[in-house]
Amino acid sequence: MTAVSQRRVQTDVPLVAVTGLAVPGGRLRRFEAQGEIGAAEGMKATLIVQGLPFQVEIISVFGSVVTLSTPAEMPMTNEATLRTDLSWLLNEQSKRLSELVNGGPGFNAVAALAAVTPPDAGAPWHQPLPSGPSGLNQGQRRAVQIALTHGVTWLWGPPGTGKTTTLAALIAELCSRGKRVLLAAPTNAALDVAIQALLKRRPDLAAGTLVRIGQPADQTLTRSVLADEIAAARGAPVAQRRVEAGTELREGRKNLDALKKRELTRTEETSRLRLETQIAELQELVSALDSKLKEVRRQVCRDATVVAATAHQLPLETLKGLTFDVVVLDEASMTTAALAMLVAGAGNGHTIIAGDFRQLPPVVVADTPEAQAWLHCSPFEKAGIPGMVSARKDPPRLATLTRQYRMRQVIGDIVSTAFYDNRLQTSSTTAGRAVRSKASWAKGELVVIDTTSLCSRTARRQGSLSRYNLAHAQLAASLVDIALPTAQDLGLITPFAPQARLLESLLPEDRLKDWAASTVHRFQGGERDIIVYDTVDTGLGVKPLNRWFTEGHEGSEGTRLLNVAASRARDHLVVIGSMDTLHKRGAARDSVRTFFAHLIDSAVQMPWQAAVSTGITELIEDDLFGRLQDDITRAATVDMWLPRGSLSLLPRLLPALTSVPSGDSEAVTIWVEPVRDGHLPDEALQARRERVNIRPCMPILESSAIIGNVVWSSSTSLLSSHPGVVLRTEHRAFADAARRAQRRRPSAGAPGSGQLGDDCGRCRRMLVRYEQDRRGRAGLRYECAACGP
């Protein structure tokens, strides 16, 4: 909580509505965030619409798209502001833990502690396997058999091994035995996957026996299982009056807001007083109705056989104090040990903890020993399960699933070798599975696009440690374009959020249902026929390589991240990366290097030039000046980022640049690195005399231009006589995303993109925008290179 508060607690993020989301009942709204959200799924937030606040819940955050559960009375809107308190969920968990220090009703401390306590060693589990449940292999049946008995069962489900199928069969069997079950998961998406699998096996549970708390991320989930829908039906008059009161309250606030904007007559003063009284009474009524509906919702949960909720819901009012015969925590590897205790404590000690501790751990901000021990560790790590497995001393109540059905043989083999000690076996059924998605560049199950000779530059957003690589995204643009006619199912994933936003902009609107672009962290639990994994890091530009690529020991975040990325692919895994940088032969063979070594040996090698030979990205080898000039003459805006080096093309482009209409702001901004004494290069000085908006900046990691709807990148300075490898991509959404990624925001007294710079009052040099502190860390200051601040 302290670390979050020191970073930022309350944030306001502008949102723009995403069209095409049809939701029954109109409760969910989808927006594209125009900045970093940083909020977790399940968090409460405030949405500011037309100046009015509405309480919402964050259902999912996928790339830059956020889905919100909104009140029925909220008006439709194309623009809004999301106000979040990043410490809210942490406060709720902390408050609940404090309440339970000395015990409390509806909480079993012994069950809670058992979920984070190393299991006793014992004899292996040997009991005859039952004939049912149907549709399970031997390992899955054994897992169900162990989990049906009292105690903590650790279910280790590597990718594609049918963990969700196994849990569905287990919960169905528990229901048949009259047990009351809590099903929890860390995210709405993971919870919905588990619910859908359970309903597929037991559709009869949808008649009120299964209750799901909160709004689902999966809009195909039947509304008959939603707690709010059931509660509204049971308390129909109360729910109806709540909607009416909310509408009256919104109208009253709107009318009052209109009166605040002018000098009032005596009659209007009377109206204002009447409105304020009416609003106060309505607020009291809404609060009372909400309390009544909360009690109806709690009763719905008391009556249910299976209650499904995100783990974050356990400390909240609806579930607080309710108890269950069996607790199932899915995707537990992404759940903090502290939160897992709150979940397990809702049971009586019959707990199933399911997940894959070799995939991504919970995300934690603080780096104190306590935070690392209780928040960065999942219950698997806290109980010592990974160490026992590595030592080949599996505890008796560990049920391991080893037969995988997702990845084709070659992909499954490399994942098993690098990350699972060769435990995973690929089912023979994968070889006979039909190929649904095809792309001319997917010539094998494993494909490597080696960008070593592309010399692409890694950059980072202002003030951010995360990274992006424009040239890699341009290669992906061509891959998407080529695959469009034949690929039904495609995923673009990357470790870095800024790159994910660039990749997301490449998705065609008519493919958003089946195609996806996201960070690896957000894509855990997902799968696609074809996965394109963009590694981003090249060692050029941002240095050094991210530790995800340099620390590959077992249990490291780099190993887990690469495991998740590779294991999302069903038929084809395509890796875009600078192989000479990511893998150096002869280096220590940790899991990351083992993966890249096998990848290089086993994959089909595709030159990066092949990706730009037929797609929308072009390799510009001739007439660079002419192509740039043509694009500038058609553009309304021009943004360029030019690292130190020759600017020989700049004087020739001045007629085109000065002809761009400026409008209300500077339509042209050209960022250049000054020479070492702080002066602008001669070509930049000439351009400034011609009234082109030249801005000095240090360092400039990019070498690129966003000219209207066209994205340019080069391996050295774009306007030099030797710009290196130059790529050009014409794509409106991609250009908009690249512009957002690279534009400098005004802050710390420093003007941003589209704004004029300042001269030093002493030496008349231009003030330089420095984006690193004097120790080379990310930071921002604005000063003269010669005179200082």
Summary of the structure (lengths in Angstrom):
residues: 789
radius of gyration: 28.5
end to end distance: 34.7
largest distance: 87.7
contacts: 2704
relative contact order: 0.08
helix: 37%
strand: 21%
